[in-house]
Amino acid sequence: MHAGEQVLLLANAWDAGSAALIRSAGAKAIATTSAGLAWSCGYPDGNMLPRESLLSAVRAICRVAGELPVSVDFEGGYSEDPAAVADLAAAVADLGVAGINIEDGESAPALLAEKIRAIKRSCKLFINARTDVLLRKLAPDEDAVRESIVRARRYVEAGADGIFVPLVTQSDAIRTIARSVERPLNVLAVPSLPTLKELQELGVRRVSAGALISRFALGAARNAVAAFLEAGPTEALFAQPRLENVDMNALLKS
């Protein structure tokens, strides 16, 4: 999937309903957003989601995904113990998931490398290793790209199948990372990112929306709630774009 001519675009799902919408729009795969999924289950983002909540949500998403491969945003694996992370990854794989994202966050790179090795021993998943050097400003600006590459290579050596570098936006930096790491490069959709055509030329193979679409949906819901509570069922409220019940039901039956 990452080897084709086109960049893989992932409009991340946060529940089964959004996954069905993504499938119906012609997506080639379904990936989850850890933030959106956590919010939909009543938890904040940041490795707070209980195991059973994660598995229940992923099970529902896989059910509506049909033949599309599903990739789960695994955050940091929901544990600092590589064995526990591998056990959860195996449980996710048993649901039919094809791949996961797993991140280093502010933890030592050695820990994520060990988690990756443990996962590889426990199950067959495409592991997209995310390094947060740029996202969390873990290195001085002049060293951030170099440190991202050092970490990415370490994760590849541990068994990572892809590399995700959120907030890399400069063309030279993207090109340097893509050429320096022999795995598909994933970037995050942000306003300052080059065009899709430029990204393809720079060596990017995958672009993730992250929590963006779930935030759009929640923002629209918040505005509708505020309008309804302020003025009730007005013409302006009913003029807002929405899905009809019959259409959503049809998506979930297909």
C-alpha atoms as an extended CHARMM CRD file, in Angstrom:
* protein
*
       254  EXT
         1         1  MET       CA              0.0000000000        0.0000000000        0.0000000000  PROA      1               0.0000000000
         2         2  HSD       CA              2.8970000000        2.3550000000        0.7000000000  PROA      2               0.0000000000
         3         3  ALA       CA              4.7260000000        1.2630000000       -2.4460000000  PROA      3               0.0000000000
         4         4  GLY       CA              2.2570000000        2.6860000000       -4.9820000000  PROA      4               0.0000000000
         5         5  GLU       CA              2.6810000000        5.9150000000       -6.9110000000  PROA      5               0.0000000000
         6         6  GLN       CA              0.1130000000        7.7900000000       -4.8380000000  PROA      6               0.0000000000
         7         7  VAL       CA              0.6110000000        9.0550000000       -1.2950000000  PROA      7               0.0000000000
         8         8  LEU       CA             -1.6240000000        7.1600000000        1.1380000000  PROA      8               0.0000000000
         9         9  LEU       CA             -4.1230000000        9.5940000000        2.6810000000  PROA      9               0.0000000000
        10        10  LEU       CA             -5.5480000000        8.6070000000        6.0570000000  PROA      10              0.0000000000
        11        11  ALA       CA             -8.6730000000       10.4320000000        7.2530000000  PROA      11              0.0000000000
        12        12  ASN       CA             -8.5220000000        9.1690000000       10.8160000000  PROA      12              0.0000000000
        13        13  ALA       CA            -11.6360000000        7.6530000000       12.4040000000  PROA      13              0.0000000000
        14        14  TRP       CA            -12.6760000000        8.0740000000       16.0230000000  PROA      14              0.0000000000
        15        15  ASP       CA            -15.5320000000        5.5540000000       16.1950000000  PROA      15              0.0000000000
        16        16  ALA       CA            -17.4020000000        3.0530000000       14.0410000000  PROA      16              0.0000000000
        17        17  GLY       CA            -19.6850000000        5.6820000000       12.5250000000  PROA      17              0.0000000000
        18        18  SER       CA            -16.8030000000        7.8300000000       11.3300000000  PROA      18              0.0000000000
        19        19  ALA       CA            -15.0300000000        4.7120000000       10.0430000000  PROA      19              0.0000000000
        20        20  ALA       CA            -18.1020000000        3.8720000000        7.9530000000  PROA      20              0.0000000000
        21        21  LEU       CA            -18.1070000000        7.3990000000        6.5210000000  PROA      21              0.0000000000
        22        22  ILE       CA            -14.4260000000        7.1240000000        5.6440000000  PROA      22              0.0000000000
        23        23  ARG       CA            -14.9710000000        3.7670000000        3.9530000000  PROA      23              0.0000000000
        24        24  SER       CA            -17.9000000000        5.1320000000        1.9390000000  PROA      24              0.0000000000
        25        25  ALA       CA            -15.7900000000        8.0730000000        0.7380000000  PROA      25              0.0000000000
        26        26  GLY       CA            -13.4430000000        5.6800000000       -1.0490000000  PROA      26              0.0000000000
        27        27  ALA       CA            -10.5350000000        5.5570000000        1.3860000000  PROA      27              0.0000000000
        28        28  LYS       CA             -7.9000000000        2.8910000000        0.8220000000  PROA      28              0.0000000000
        29        29  ALA       CA             -7.4860000000        2.2240000000        4.5370000000  PROA      29              0.0000000000
        30        30  ILE       CA             -8.8980000000        3.2480000000        7.9010000000  PROA      30              0.0000000000
        31        31  ALA       CA             -6.6540000000        4.5970000000       10.6280000000  PROA      31              0.0000000000
        32        32  THR       CA             -7.7750000000        5.7600000000       14.0430000000  PROA      32              0.0000000000
        33        33  THR       CA             -6.9550000000        8.9390000000       15.9140000000  PROA      33              0.0000000000
        34        34  SER       CA             -5.9880000000        8.2510000000       19.5140000000  PROA      34              0.0000000000
        35        35  ALA       CA             -7.2980000000       11.6410000000       20.6230000000  PROA      35              0.0000000000
        36        36  GLY       CA            -10.6540000000       11.3430000000       18.8790000000  PROA      36              0.0000000000
        37        37  LEU       CA            -11.1240000000        7.7400000000       19.9450000000  PROA      37              0.0000000000
        38        38  ALA       CA            -10.2890000000        8.5510000000       23.5640000000  PROA      38              0.0000000000
        39        39  TRP       CA            -12.7120000000       11.4960000000       23.5460000000  PROA      39              0.0000000000
        40        40  SER       CA            -15.4700000000        9.3030000000       22.0960000000  PROA      40              0.0000000000
        41        41  CYS       CA            -14.9550000000        6.8920000000       25.0070000000  PROA      41              0.0000000000
        42        42  GLY       CA            -14.9820000000        9.6670000000       27.6110000000  PROA      42              0.0000000000
        43        43  TYR       CA            -11.2440000000        9.9670000000       28.2670000000  PROA      43              0.0000000000
        44        44  PRO       CA             -8.6140000000       12.6150000000       27.5250000000  PROA      44              0.0000000000
        45        45  ASP       CA             -5.8730000000       11.9040000000       25.0180000000  PROA      45              0.0000000000
        46        46  GLY       CA             -2.5440000000       10.7490000000       26.3890000000  PROA      46              0.0000000000
        47        47  ASN       CA             -2.3790000000        7.0130000000       27.1870000000  PROA      47              0.0000000000
        48        48  MET       CA             -5.4460000000        7.2570000000       29.4560000000  PROA      48              0.0000000000
        49        49  LEU       CA             -7.7670000000        4.8830000000       27.5780000000  PROA      49              0.0000000000
        50        50  PRO       CA             -8.4630000000        1.6040000000       29.4290000000  PROA      50              0.0000000000
        51        51  ARG       CA             -7.6400000000       -1.6300000000       27.6330000000  PROA      51              0.0000000000
        52        52  GLU       CA            -11.2390000000       -2.8010000000       27.3130000000  PROA      52              0.0000000000
        53        53  SER       CA            -12.3950000000        0.5810000000       25.9940000000  PROA      53              0.0000000000
        54        54  LEU       CA             -9.7050000000        0.4880000000       23.3200000000  PROA      54              0.0000000000
        55        55  LEU       CA            -10.4870000000       -3.0760000000       22.2930000000  PROA      55              0.0000000000
        56        56  SER       CA            -14.2290000000       -2.4510000000       22.2220000000  PROA      56              0.0000000000
        57        57  ALA       CA            -13.8360000000        0.6240000000       20.0140000000  PROA      57              0.0000000000
        58        58  VAL       CA            -11.3910000000       -1.1030000000       17.6790000000  PROA      58              0.0000000000
        59        59  ARG       CA            -13.6480000000       -4.1550000000       17.4170000000  PROA      59              0.0000000000
        60        60  ALA       CA            -16.5340000000       -1.9340000000       16.2840000000  PROA      60              0.0000000000
        61        61  ILE       CA            -14.3440000000       -0.0920000000       13.7750000000  PROA      61              0.0000000000
        62        62  CYS       CA            -13.0620000000       -3.3510000000       12.2990000000  PROA      62              0.0000000000
        63        63  ARG       CA            -16.6380000000       -4.5920000000       11.9570000000  PROA      63              0.0000000000
        64        64  VAL       CA            -17.6130000000       -1.6940000000        9.6780000000  PROA      64              0.0000000000
        65        65  ALA       CA            -14.2760000000       -1.4590000000        7.8490000000  PROA      65              0.0000000000
        66        66  GLY       CA            -15.1230000000       -4.3620000000        5.5690000000  PROA      66              0.0000000000
        67        67  GLU       CA            -12.1160000000       -5.3450000000        3.4660000000  PROA      67              0.0000000000
        68        68  LEU       CA            -10.1760000000       -2.1750000000        4.2390000000  PROA      68              0.0000000000
        69        69  PRO       CA             -7.0370000000       -2.5470000000        6.3570000000  PROA      69              0.0000000000
        70        70  VAL       CA             -7.2600000000       -0.8820000000        9.7690000000  PROA      70              0.0000000000
        71        71  SER       CA             -4.3810000000        0.8530000000       11.5430000000  PROA      71              0.0000000000
        72        72  VAL       CA             -4.7530000000        1.7300000000       15.2240000000  PROA      72              0.0000000000
        73        73  ASP       CA             -3.1180000000        4.7130000000       16.8840000000  PROA      73              0.0000000000
        74        74  PHE       CA             -1.5880000000        2.8950000000       19.8140000000  PROA      74              0.0000000000
        75        75  GLU       CA             -0.1490000000        5.9980000000       21.5350000000  PROA      75              0.0000000000
        76        76  GLY       CA              2.7800000000        4.7360000000       23.6350000000  PROA      76              0.0000000000
        77        77  GLY       CA              1.2550000000        1.2760000000       23.9990000000  PROA      77              0.0000000000
        78        78  TYR       CA             -0.6310000000        2.2390000000       27.1910000000  PROA      78              0.0000000000
        79        79  SER       CA              2.1790000000        0.9230000000       29.3720000000  PROA      79              0.0000000000
        80        80  GLU       CA              5.8710000000        1.4050000000       30.0820000000  PROA      80              0.0000000000
        81        81  ASP       CA              6.3050000000       -2.3820000000       30.2220000000  PROA      81              0.0000000000
        82        82  PRO       CA              7.2540000000       -3.7750000000       26.7820000000  PROA      82              0.0000000000
        83        83  ALA       CA              5.6990000000       -7.1590000000       27.6260000000  PROA      83              0.0000000000
        84        84  ALA       CA              2.3670000000       -5.5300000000       28.4920000000  PROA      84              0.0000000000
        85        85  VAL       CA              2.5180000000       -3.4290000000       25.3200000000  PROA      85              0.0000000000
        86        86  ALA       CA              3.1660000000       -6.5450000000       23.2480000000  PROA      86              0.0000000000
        87        87  ASP       CA              0.2660000000       -8.3540000000       24.9180000000  PROA      87              0.0000000000
        88        88  LEU       CA             -2.1170000000       -5.5160000000       24.0530000000  PROA      88              0.0000000000
        89        89  ALA       CA             -0.7670000000       -5.3520000000       20.5020000000  PROA      89              0.0000000000
        90        90  ALA       CA             -1.4600000000       -9.0720000000       20.1000000000  PROA      90              0.0000000000
        91        91  ALA       CA             -5.0160000000       -8.5430000000       21.3470000000  PROA      91              0.0000000000
        92        92  VAL       CA             -5.4880000000       -5.7630000000       18.7950000000  PROA      92              0.0000000000
        93        93  ALA       CA             -4.0540000000       -7.9600000000       16.0480000000  PROA      93              0.0000000000
        94        94  ASP       CA             -6.5190000000      -10.7010000000       16.9730000000  PROA      94              0.0000000000
        95        95  LEU       CA             -9.3460000000       -8.2940000000       16.1030000000  PROA      95              0.0000000000
        96        96  GLY       CA             -8.1050000000       -8.1550000000       12.5150000000  PROA      96              0.0000000000
        97        97  VAL       CA             -6.0580000000       -4.9640000000       12.6910000000  PROA      97              0.0000000000
        98        98  ALA       CA             -3.3050000000       -4.6570000000       10.0750000000  PROA      98              0.0000000000
        99        99  GLY       CA             -1.0560000000       -2.1100000000       11.7470000000  PROA      99              0.0000000000
       100       100  ILE       CA             -0.4330000000        0.2860000000       14.6060000000  PROA      100             0.0000000000
       101       101  ASN       CA              1.1790000000        3.6380000000       15.2890000000  PROA      101             0.0000000000
       102       102  ILE       CA              3.3060000000        3.6830000000       18.4130000000  PROA      102             0.0000000000
       103       103  GLU       CA              5.1140000000        6.7820000000       19.6890000000  PROA      103             0.0000000000
       104       104  ASP       CA              8.0910000000        7.6370000000       21.8400000000  PROA      104             0.0000000000
       105       105  GLY       CA              6.5920000000       10.7930000000       23.3590000000  PROA      105             0.0000000000
       106       106  GLU       CA              8.8960000000       12.0660000000       26.0750000000  PROA      106             0.0000000000
       107       107  SER       CA             10.1940000000        8.5980000000       26.9480000000  PROA      107             0.0000000000
       108       108  ALA       CA             13.7120000000        7.4520000000       26.1300000000  PROA      108             0.0000000000
       109       109  PRO       CA             14.1510000000        6.1340000000       22.5710000000  PROA      109             0.0000000000
       110       110  ALA       CA             15.4990000000        2.8820000000       24.0040000000  PROA      110             0.0000000000
       111       111  LEU       CA             12.1080000000        2.1720000000       25.5620000000  PROA      111             0.0000000000
       112       112  LEU       CA             10.1930000000        2.4820000000       22.2980000000  PROA      112             0.0000000000
       113       113  ALA       CA             12.7950000000        0.3350000000       20.5560000000  PROA      113             0.0000000000
       114       114  GLU       CA             12.2640000000       -2.3770000000       23.1610000000  PROA      114             0.0000000000
       115       115  LYS       CA              8.4830000000       -2.1010000000       22.7900000000  PROA      115             0.0000000000
       116       116  ILE       CA              8.8160000000       -2.5270000000       19.0310000000  PROA      116             0.0000000000
       117       117  ARG       CA             10.9800000000       -5.6200000000       19.4550000000  PROA      117             0.0000000000
       118       118  ALA       CA              8.4780000000       -7.0840000000       21.9190000000  PROA      118             0.0000000000
       119       119  ILE       CA              5.5630000000       -6.4480000000       19.5580000000  PROA      119             0.0000000000
       120       120  LYS       CA              7.4230000000       -8.0440000000       16.6610000000  PROA      120             0.0000000000
       121       121  ARG       CA              7.9380000000      -11.1610000000       18.7540000000  PROA      121             0.0000000000
       122       122  SER       CA              4.2640000000      -11.3460000000       19.7330000000  PROA      122             0.0000000000
       123       123  CYS       CA              2.3280000000      -10.7480000000       16.5120000000  PROA      123             0.0000000000
       124       124  LYS       CA              2.3990000000       -9.6720000000       12.8720000000  PROA      124             0.0000000000
       125       125  LEU       CA              1.5120000000       -5.9900000000       12.5910000000  PROA      125             0.0000000000
       126       126  PHE       CA              2.7630000000       -3.1490000000       10.4220000000  PROA      126             0.0000000000
       127       127  ILE       CA              4.4590000000       -0.9270000000       13.0120000000  PROA      127             0.0000000000
       128       128  ASN       CA              4.5250000000        2.7770000000       12.1960000000  PROA      128             0.0000000000
       129       129  ALA       CA              6.9410000000        4.2330000000       14.7430000000  PROA      129             0.0000000000
       130       130  ARG       CA              6.3190000000        7.8620000000       15.6280000000  PROA      130             0.0000000000
       131       131  THR       CA              9.0110000000       10.1330000000       16.9540000000  PROA      131             0.0000000000
       132       132  ASP       CA              7.8780000000       13.2780000000       18.7480000000  PROA      132             0.0000000000
       133       133  VAL       CA             11.1230000000       15.2500000000       18.6200000000  PROA      133             0.0000000000
       134       134  LEU       CA              9.5170000000       18.0650000000       16.6130000000  PROA      134             0.0000000000
       135       135  LEU       CA              6.0450000000       17.7710000000       18.1020000000  PROA      135             0.0000000000
       136       136  ARG       CA              7.2570000000       18.0440000000       21.6910000000  PROA      136             0.0000000000
       137       137  LYS       CA             10.3720000000       20.1380000000       21.0080000000  PROA      137             0.0000000000
       138       138  LEU       CA             12.6630000000       17.4870000000       22.4810000000  PROA      138             0.0000000000
       139       139  ALA       CA             15.7590000000       18.9510000000       20.8300000000  PROA      139             0.0000000000
       140       140  PRO       CA             16.9710000000       22.4480000000       19.8860000000  PROA      140             0.0000000000
       141       141  ASP       CA             15.5900000000       23.5700000000       16.5220000000  PROA      141             0.0000000000
       142       142  GLU       CA             18.9410000000       23.1780000000       14.7830000000  PROA      142             0.0000000000
       143       143  ASP       CA             19.2370000000       19.5670000000       16.0040000000  PROA      143             0.0000000000
       144       144  ALA       CA             15.6110000000       18.4260000000       15.6840000000  PROA      144             0.0000000000
       145       145  VAL       CA             15.7870000000       16.8850000000       12.2140000000  PROA      145             0.0000000000
       146       146  ARG       CA             19.0490000000       15.1010000000       12.9640000000  PROA      146             0.0000000000
       147       147  GLU       CA             17.6650000000       13.7380000000       16.2450000000  PROA      147             0.0000000000
       148       148  SER       CA             14.4740000000       12.6160000000       14.4720000000  PROA      148             0.0000000000
       149       149  ILE       CA             16.5990000000       10.6600000000       11.9980000000  PROA      149             0.0000000000
       150       150  VAL       CA             18.7160000000        9.1060000000       14.7490000000  PROA      150             0.0000000000
       151       151  ARG       CA             15.5870000000        7.9270000000       16.5460000000  PROA      151             0.0000000000
       152       152  ALA       CA             13.8880000000        6.7580000000       13.3630000000  PROA      152             0.0000000000
       153       153  ARG       CA             16.8790000000        4.6260000000       12.4220000000  PROA      153             0.0000000000
       154       154  ARG       CA             16.9110000000        3.1310000000       15.8920000000  PROA      154             0.0000000000
       155       155  TYR       CA             13.2400000000        2.1830000000       15.5900000000  PROA      155             0.0000000000
       156       156  VAL       CA             13.7880000000        0.6970000000       12.1340000000  PROA      156             0.0000000000
       157       157  GLU       CA             16.6330000000       -1.3910000000       13.5240000000  PROA      157             0.0000000000
       158       158  ALA       CA             14.2330000000       -2.6270000000       16.2190000000  PROA      158             0.0000000000
       159       159  GLY       CA             11.7220000000       -3.6980000000       13.5610000000  PROA      159             0.0000000000
       160       160  ALA       CA              9.5890000000       -0.6670000000       12.6400000000  PROA      160             0.0000000000
       161       161  ASP       CA              8.0010000000       -0.8830000000        9.1870000000  PROA      161             0.0000000000
       162       162  GLY       CA              7.2840000000        2.8380000000        8.7970000000  PROA      162             0.0000000000
       163       163  ILE       CA              8.2490000000        6.1510000000       10.3710000000  PROA      163             0.0000000000
       164       164  PHE       CA              5.9270000000        8.9740000000       11.4360000000  PROA      164             0.0000000000
       165       165  VAL       CA              7.3830000000       12.4470000000       12.1010000000  PROA      165             0.0000000000
       166       166  PRO       CA              4.5980000000       14.8570000000       13.1270000000  PROA      166             0.0000000000
       167       167  LEU       CA              5.1520000000       18.5810000000       12.5270000000  PROA      167             0.0000000000
       168       168  VAL       CA              7.9400000000       18.2450000000        9.9970000000  PROA      168             0.0000000000
       169       169  THR       CA              6.8300000000       20.8510000000        7.4410000000  PROA      169             0.0000000000
       170       170  GLN       CA              9.9030000000       22.2700000000        5.7060000000  PROA      170             0.0000000000
       171       171  SER       CA             10.6130000000       20.7370000000        2.3100000000  PROA      171             0.0000000000
       172       172  ASP       CA             14.3420000000       20.3110000000        2.9250000000  PROA      172             0.0000000000
       173       173  ALA       CA             13.7110000000       18.6100000000        6.2640000000  PROA      173             0.0000000000
       174       174  ILE       CA             11.1040000000       16.2710000000        4.7850000000  PROA      174             0.0000000000
       175       175  ARG       CA             13.4220000000       15.3170000000        1.9250000000  PROA      175             0.0000000000
       176       176  THR       CA             16.3410000000       14.7380000000        4.2890000000  PROA      176             0.0000000000
       177       177  ILE       CA             14.3370000000       12.4430000000        6.5580000000  PROA      177             0.0000000000
       178       178  ALA       CA             12.8120000000       10.5220000000        3.6470000000  PROA      178             0.0000000000
       179       179  ARG       CA             16.2510000000        9.9030000000        2.1410000000  PROA      179             0.0000000000
       180       180  SER       CA             17.8880000000        9.0630000000        5.4630000000  PROA      180             0.0000000000
       181       181  VAL       CA             15.4360000000        6.4200000000        6.6850000000  PROA      181             0.0000000000
       182       182  GLU       CA             14.7310000000        3.3580000000        4.5480000000  PROA      182             0.0000000000
       183       183  ARG       CA             11.0850000000        3.0570000000        5.4900000000  PROA      183             0.0000000000
       184       184  PRO       CA              7.8790000000        4.7960000000        4.3100000000  PROA      184             0.0000000000
       185       185  LEU       CA              7.6580000000        8.3110000000        5.7590000000  PROA      185             0.0000000000
       186       186  ASN       CA              4.3850000000        9.4690000000        7.3310000000  PROA      186             0.0000000000
       187       187  VAL       CA              3.6800000000       13.1510000000        8.0340000000  PROA      187             0.0000000000
       188       188  LEU       CA              0.8250000000       14.9240000000        9.7930000000  PROA      188             0.0000000000
       189       189  ALA       CA             -1.6140000000       17.2070000000        7.9720000000  PROA      189             0.0000000000
       190       190  VAL       CA             -1.0240000000       20.7590000000        9.2220000000  PROA      190             0.0000000000
       191       191  PRO       CA             -1.6300000000       24.1250000000        7.5060000000  PROA      191             0.0000000000
       192       192  SER       CA              2.0570000000       24.7530000000        6.7200000000  PROA      192             0.0000000000
       193       193  LEU       CA              2.6150000000       21.4090000000        4.9770000000  PROA      193             0.0000000000
       194       194  PRO       CA              3.6540000000       21.4260000000        1.2780000000  PROA      194             0.0000000000
       195       195  THR       CA              1.0930000000       20.3810000000       -1.3290000000  PROA      195             0.0000000000
       196       196  LEU       CA              0.3100000000       16.7210000000       -1.8820000000  PROA      196             0.0000000000
       197       197  LYS       CA              2.2060000000       16.7370000000       -5.1850000000  PROA      197             0.0000000000
       198       198  GLU       CA              5.2430000000       18.2940000000       -3.5110000000  PROA      198             0.0000000000
       199       199  LEU       CA              5.0880000000       15.7910000000       -0.6490000000  PROA      199             0.0000000000
       200       200  GLN       CA              5.1140000000       12.9320000000       -3.1190000000  PROA      200             0.0000000000
       201       201  GLU       CA              8.1760000000       14.3950000000       -4.8520000000  PROA      201             0.0000000000
       202       202  LEU       CA              9.9010000000       14.8260000000       -1.4740000000  PROA      202             0.0000000000
       203       203  GLY       CA              9.4800000000       11.1290000000       -0.6830000000  PROA      203             0.0000000000
       204       204  VAL       CA              6.4630000000       11.1330000000        1.6480000000  PROA      204             0.0000000000
       205       205  ARG       CA              4.3660000000        7.9610000000        1.4090000000  PROA      205             0.0000000000
       206       206  ARG       CA              1.6130000000        8.6240000000        3.9280000000  PROA      206             0.0000000000
       207       207  VAL       CA             -0.2660000000       11.6750000000        5.2560000000  PROA      207             0.0000000000
       208       208  SER       CA             -2.4570000000       11.4200000000        8.3600000000  PROA      208             0.0000000000
       209       209  ALA       CA             -5.2390000000       13.8110000000        9.3100000000  PROA      209             0.0000000000
       210       210  GLY       CA             -4.7120000000       12.9180000000       12.9660000000  PROA      210             0.0000000000
       211       211  ALA       CA             -7.4180000000       14.3420000000       15.2060000000  PROA      211             0.0000000000
       212       212  LEU       CA             -8.3020000000       17.0680000000       12.6840000000  PROA      212             0.0000000000
       213       213  ILE       CA            -11.5270000000       15.6110000000       11.2830000000  PROA      213             0.0000000000
       214       214  SER       CA            -12.8130000000       14.5810000000       14.7080000000  PROA      214             0.0000000000
       215       215  ARG       CA            -12.1610000000       18.1530000000       15.8570000000  PROA      215             0.0000000000
       216       216  PHE       CA            -14.1290000000       19.4770000000       12.8780000000  PROA      216             0.0000000000
       217       217  ALA       CA            -17.0170000000       17.1870000000       13.7980000000  PROA      217             0.0000000000
       218       218  LEU       CA            -16.9360000000       18.1300000000       17.4770000000  PROA      218             0.0000000000
       219       219  GLY       CA            -16.6460000000       21.8100000000       16.6130000000  PROA      219             0.0000000000
       220       220  ALA       CA            -19.7330000000       21.5980000000       14.3930000000  PROA      220             0.0000000000
       221       221  ALA       CA            -21.5940000000       19.7290000000       17.1410000000  PROA      221             0.0000000000
       222       222  ARG       CA            -20.6310000000       22.3530000000       19.7300000000  PROA      222             0.0000000000
       223       223  ASN       CA            -21.9200000000       25.1460000000       17.4840000000  PROA      223             0.0000000000
       224       224  ALA       CA            -25.1850000000       23.2980000000       16.8550000000  PROA      224             0.0000000000
       225       225  VAL       CA            -25.6640000000       22.6440000000       20.5750000000  PROA      225             0.0000000000
       226       226  ALA       CA            -25.0410000000       26.3030000000       21.3970000000  PROA      226             0.0000000000
       227       227  ALA       CA            -27.4770000000       27.4600000000       18.7090000000  PROA      227             0.0000000000
       228       228  PHE       CA            -30.1790000000       25.0540000000       19.8640000000  PROA      228             0.0000000000
       229       229  LEU       CA            -29.8240000000       25.9410000000       23.5450000000  PROA      229             0.0000000000
       230       230  GLU       CA            -29.9290000000       29.6340000000       22.7160000000  PROA      230             0.0000000000
       231       231  ALA       CA            -32.8830000000       29.7540000000       20.3390000000  PROA      231             0.0000000000
       232       232  GLY       CA            -34.4040000000       26.2940000000       20.0080000000  PROA      232             0.0000000000
       233       233  PRO       CA            -35.3820000000       24.7060000000       16.6670000000  PROA      233             0.0000000000
       234       234  THR       CA            -34.7980000000       27.6400000000       14.2880000000  PROA      234             0.0000000000
       235       235  GLU       CA            -34.6590000000       27.6080000000       10.4920000000  PROA      235             0.0000000000
       236       236  ALA       CA            -30.9580000000       28.4450000000       10.6730000000  PROA      236             0.0000000000
       237       237  LEU       CA            -30.3200000000       25.3860000000       12.8160000000  PROA      237             0.0000000000
       238       238  PHE       CA            -32.0720000000       23.0480000000       10.3890000000  PROA      238             0.0000000000
       239       239  ALA       CA            -30.2230000000       24.6270000000        7.4630000000  PROA      239             0.0000000000
       240       240  GLN       CA            -26.9050000000       23.2830000000        8.7560000000  PROA      240             0.0000000000
       241       241  PRO       CA            -25.3220000000       20.3760000000        6.8260000000  PROA      241             0.0000000000
       242       242  ARG       CA            -26.1910000000       17.0020000000        8.3170000000  PROA      242             0.0000000000
       243       243  LEU       CA            -26.5180000000       13.3240000000        7.5250000000  PROA      243             0.0000000000
       244       244  GLU       CA            -30.0110000000       11.8950000000        7.3570000000  PROA      244             0.0000000000
       245       245  ASN       CA            -30.8340000000        8.8710000000        9.5100000000  PROA      245             0.0000000000
       246       246  VAL       CA            -31.5280000000        6.7130000000        6.4780000000  PROA      246             0.0000000000
       247       247  ASP       CA            -28.1270000000        7.5060000000        4.9670000000  PROA      247             0.0000000000
       248       248  MET       CA            -26.1820000000        6.6850000000        8.1250000000  PROA      248             0.0000000000
       249       249  ASN       CA            -28.1670000000        3.5010000000        8.6370000000  PROA      249             0.0000000000
       250       250  ALA       CA            -27.4070000000        2.4760000000        5.0620000000  PROA      250             0.0000000000
       251       251  LEU       CA            -23.6790000000        3.0030000000        5.6080000000  PROA      251             0.0000000000
       252       252  LEU       CA            -23.6890000000        0.7580000000        8.6470000000  PROA      252             0.0000000000
       253       253  LYS       CA            -25.6620000000       -1.9690000000        6.8710000000  PROA      253             0.0000000000
       254       254  SER       CA            -23.4300000000       -2.0860000000        3.8050000000  PROA      254             0.0000000000
